[in-house]
Amino acid sequence: MQSSLDAASAGGHTPVLYQNVLSHLNLRSGGHYIDGTVGAGGHAAGILEQTAPDGLLLGLDRDPEALAMARHRLDPYRGRFELQHTSYAQMTAMAQKLGWASVDGILLDLGLSSMQVDQAQRGFSFSREGPLDMRFDPTRGKDAHELVNHLDEADLREILWRFGDESRARAIAKAIVAARPIDTTTALAQVIAAVSGRKRGGIHPATKSFQALRIAVNDELEQLADGLKQALELLQPGGRLAVIAFHSLEDRMVKNFLREESQDCICPPEQPVCTCDHRARLKRITRRPIKPDEVEIEQNPRARSARLRVAEAISMA
């Protein structure tokens, strides 16, 4: 019998914060679990391994290539998982299709996978020449090329500032408009670098801009807001939600959501009498985010910005 770590690493890569995720989900045999960002199936393999012999898993992903990899990796657990090509913002509908009224645990591993970054044709990397795509699901929706080449300067500036916290958003947006048409990732990176200057602290000057465009292309913050709300409705009392975020915008959203849903009253502090009728539905398991240790970061430098937050659903009775 494979260990859960062996199962997760079968594809040559151990998922971020793997052991922390599995231990905090309180996995049990016979439970129903959702991996809303199944990727290549690393965390999912661990969940299925630790919930044997009859735990069930619903895996969702917008990336059809990732789903194909996950299906191969999870083959030893055939009959105990269902994979669907869709966003975790559709998890309620997908769970209902399986007849699941509630679940015991939900995992959301946000952001990019190494597989997506390393494939130049996906357009996520500023260091590998490829088309300006950046879609998690390359079969639908507007790509980064359309945003870069057709948005007006003000809208571009807003995206760079709002989703990338880019202090030079105005100058970069102006430079992008002046350099159009821009057709490749490296060409866009060069335009940004010409405005922003050299790397600072080892960080490429195009990092924040590429992040911002990717978030805009994939509606990531809207998807996250919807996914968190649906997770709250799907979790049965005692069920746990685990979310791994890789940048401050997502992590702040998760932190604020868990904090708000873990308190009874959310009225303004200065209001003398509660009128919101809000009741706590979650208990925060992690007051502070769990971060990768030095060993994991050394093995996988891309894990360095990962932050894991976990909460448990409580009874409303």
C-alpha positions in Angstrom: 0.0 0.0 0.0 1.3 3.4 -1.0 1.8 6.0 1.8 -0.2 9.2 1.2 3.1 11.1 0.6 4.2 8.6 -2.0 0.7 8.8 -3.7 0.9 12.6 -3.8 4.5 12.6 -5.2 3.7 10.1 -7.9 3.8 12.8 -10.5 7.2 14.0 -9.4 6.1 16.9 -7.2 4.8 17.1 -3.7 2.0 19.6 -3.3 2.5 22.7 -1.2 1.9 22.4 2.6 0.9 18.8 1.9 1.1 17.3 5.4 -0.4 20.4 7.0 -3.4 20.3 4.7 -4.1 16.6 5.3 -3.8 16.9 9.1 -6.0 20.0 9.3 -8.8 18.6 7.2 -9.5 16.0 9.9 -9.9 13.3 7.2 -12.0 10.2 8.0 -13.0 7.0 6.2 -16.4 7.4 4.5 -16.3 11.2 4.4 -17.2 13.3 1.4 -14.5 15.9 0.3 -14.1 18.5 -2.4 -10.8 19.6 -3.9 -11.9 22.7 -5.7 -8.5 23.2 -7.4 -7.5 19.6 -8.0 -4.6 20.4 -10.3 -2.4 17.3 -11.0 -4.1 15.5 -8.1 -1.4 15.7 -5.4 -3.6 16.8 -2.5 -6.5 14.7 -3.8 -4.3 11.5 -3.8 -3.5 12.1 -0.1 -7.1 12.7 0.8 -8.2 9.5 -0.9 -5.4 7.6 0.7 -6.2 8.7 4.2 -10.0 8.2 3.8 -9.7 4.7 2.5 -11.5 2.4 2.0 -14.7 4.4 1.2 -14.0 8.1 1.4 -15.2 10.0 -1.7 -13.8 13.0 -3.5 -15.1 15.5 -6.0 -12.3 17.2 -7.9 -12.8 20.4 -9.9 -10.4 22.4 -12.1 -10.7 24.9 -14.9 -7.6 23.5 -16.6 -8.3 20.5 -18.8 -4.6 19.5 -18.9 -4.5 19.4 -15.1 -7.6 17.2 -15.0 -6.0 14.7 -17.4 -3.0 14.5 -15.1 -5.2 14.2 -12.1 -7.2 11.4 -13.6 -4.0 9.4 -14.3 -2.6 10.1 -10.8 -5.8 9.1 -9.1 -6.4 5.9 -11.1 -5.5 3.7 -8.1 -8.6 5.1 -6.4 -10.9 4.5 -9.3 -14.6 4.4 -8.2 -14.0 6.8 -5.3 -13.5 10.1 -7.1 -15.3 12.3 -9.7 -13.5 14.9 -11.7 -15.3 17.9 -13.4 -14.0 20.5 -15.8 -15.3 23.6 -14.0 -14.5 26.3 -11.5 -14.8 25.8 -7.7 -17.4 28.6 -8.0 -19.7 25.8 -9.3 -19.0 23.4 -6.4 -22.6 23.5 -5.1 -24.1 22.5 -8.4 -21.4 19.8 -8.9 -22.0 18.4 -5.4 -25.8 18.3 -6.0 -25.2 16.3 -9.2 -23.6 13.6 -7.0 -26.4 13.8 -4.5 -24.3 15.4 -1.8 -26.2 17.7 0.4 -23.2 18.5 2.6 -19.5 17.6 2.7 -16.9 16.9 5.4 -14.1 19.0 4.0 -13.2 21.4 1.2 -9.7 22.4 -0.1 -8.9 25.4 -2.3 -5.3 25.6 -3.4 -5.3 29.0 -5.2 -2.9 30.4 -7.7 -0.7 28.9 -10.4 0.7 25.4 -10.6 4.3 24.7 -11.5 3.0 22.9 -14.6 1.2 26.0 -15.8 4.2 28.3 -15.3 6.6 25.9 -16.9 4.6 25.6 -20.2 5.5 28.6 -22.3 2.5 28.3 -24.5 0.2 29.0 -21.5 1.5 32.5 -21.3 1.9 32.8 -17.5 5.7 33.2 -17.5 7.5 36.4 -18.3 10.8 34.5 -18.6 9.6 32.1 -21.3 8.4 33.4 -24.7 4.9 32.4 -25.5 1.5 33.8 -26.5 -0.2 36.2 -24.1 -2.9 33.8 -22.9 -2.9 33.4 -19.1 -6.3 31.6 -19.0 -6.7 28.7 -16.5 -9.2 27.3 -19.0 -7.7 27.9 -22.5 -10.9 26.7 -24.1 -13.0 29.8 -23.2 -13.0 33.4 -22.3 -10.8 36.5 -23.1 -7.1 36.0 -22.9 -4.4 38.4 -21.8 -3.6 39.4 -25.4 -7.1 41.0 -25.7 -6.7 42.9 -22.5 -3.2 44.1 -23.2 -4.0 45.2 -26.8 -7.5 46.5 -26.5 -8.2 47.9 -23.1 -7.9 51.7 -22.8 -5.1 53.1 -20.7 -7.3 53.9 -17.7 -8.7 50.4 -17.5 -5.2 48.9 -17.8 -3.9 51.2 -15.0 -6.8 50.1 -12.8 -6.1 46.4 -13.3 -2.3 46.8 -12.6 -3.0 48.9 -9.4 -6.0 46.9 -8.1 -4.8 43.4 -8.7 -1.0 43.8 -8.7 -0.5 46.6 -6.2 1.8 48.0 -8.8 3.1 51.4 -7.8 4.1 52.3 -11.3 0.7 51.3 -12.8 0.2 54.6 -14.6 3.6 54.6 -16.3 3.3 50.9 -17.3 -0.2 51.2 -18.7 1.0 54.2 -20.8 4.0 52.3 -22.0 1.9 49.3 -23.0 -0.5 51.4 -25.0 2.4 53.1 -26.8 4.0 49.7 -27.6 1.0 48.0 -29.1 0.6 45.5 -30.7 2.3 43.3 -28.1 2.0 39.6 -28.9 4.3 37.7 -26.6 5.0 37.3 -22.9 8.6 38.3 -23.3 7.7 41.4 -25.4 5.3 42.5 -22.6 7.9 41.9 -19.9 10.5 44.0 -21.8 8.0 46.9 -22.1 7.4 46.7 -18.3 11.0 46.4 -17.4 11.9 49.4 -19.6 9.6 51.5 -17.3 10.3 49.8 -14.0 14.0 49.2 -14.2 16.0 46.2 -13.0 15.0 43.5 -10.6 14.7 44.5 -6.9 15.5 41.9 -4.3 15.5 39.2 -7.0 12.0 39.9 -8.1 11.4 40.6 -11.8 9.9 44.0 -12.5 7.1 42.4 -14.5 6.0 40.1 -11.6 3.2 42.3 -10.3 1.9 43.2 -13.7 1.7 39.6 -14.8 -0.1 38.7 -11.6 -2.6 41.5 -12.1 -3.4 40.5 -15.7 -3.8 36.8 -14.8 -6.2 37.7 -12.0 -8.2 39.9 -14.4 -8.3 37.3 -17.2 -9.5 34.6 -14.8 -11.8 36.7 -12.6 -10.0 35.1 -9.7 -11.2 37.4 -6.9 -14.9 37.1 -7.9 -14.4 33.3 -8.2 -12.9 33.2 -4.7 -15.7 35.2 -3.2 -18.3 32.9 -4.7 -16.4 29.8 -3.7 -16.0 30.8 -0.1 -19.8 31.5 0.2 -20.6 28.1 -1.3 -18.1 26.3 0.9 -19.8 27.8 3.9 -23.2 26.4 2.8 -21.9 23.0 1.9 -19.9 22.1 5.0 -21.7 20.1 7.6 -21.0 20.9 11.3 -17.5 19.7 12.1 -16.5 19.9 8.4 -13.4 21.9 7.6 -12.4 24.5 4.9 -8.7 24.7 4.1 -7.5 27.5 1.7 -3.9 28.0 0.4 -3.3 31.6 -0.9 -0.2 32.8 -2.6 -0.6 36.6 -2.7 -1.9 39.2 -0.3 -5.2 40.0 -2.1 -6.4 36.4 -1.9 -5.1 35.8 1.6 -6.7 39.0 2.8 -10.1 38.0 1.3 -9.8 34.6 3.0 -8.8 36.0 6.3 -11.6 38.6 6.4 -14.2 36.0 5.3 -13.2 33.5 8.1 -13.0 36.3 10.7 -16.5 37.6 9.8 -18.1 34.2 9.7 -16.6 33.2 13.0 -18.3 36.0 15.0 -21.9 36.6 15.9 -22.2 40.3 15.4 -20.7 42.2 12.5 -22.2 45.6 13.2 -19.9 48.6 13.3 -18.1 48.8 16.7 -19.6 52.2 17.4 -23.2 50.9 17.0 -24.6 50.3 20.5 -27.2 47.7 19.6 -26.8 44.8 17.2 -29.2 44.9 14.2 -27.4 42.5 11.8 -28.7 39.2 13.3 -25.5 37.6 12.1 -24.6 34.3 13.7 -21.2 32.7 13.7 -21.0 29.7 11.3 -17.3 28.9 11.5 -14.6 28.4 14.1 -11.1 29.5 13.1 -8.7 26.7 13.5 -5.7 28.8 12.5 -5.6 32.3 13.9 -2.4 32.9 12.0 -1.6 31.4 8.5 0.5 28.3 8.3 3.6 28.9 6.2 6.0 26.4 4.5 9.1 25.6 6.6 12.7 26.1 5.3 13.0 22.5 4.1 9.9 22.8 1.9 11.0 26.2 0.5 14.4 24.8 -0.3 12.8 21.8 -2.1 10.2 24.0 -3.8 11.1 27.8 -3.9 7.7 28.6 -5.4 6.1 27.5 -2.1 7.7 30.4 -0.2 4.6 32.7 -0.5 2.0 30.0 0.4 -0.3 30.7 3.3 -2.8 28.1 4.7 -5.9 29.1 6.7 -8.3 26.6 8.1 -11.8 26.9 9.7 -14.4 24.5 10.9 -18.1 24.7 10.4 -20.2 24.9 13.6 -23.8 24.1 14.3 -26.3 27.0 14.0 -28.7 25.3 16.5 
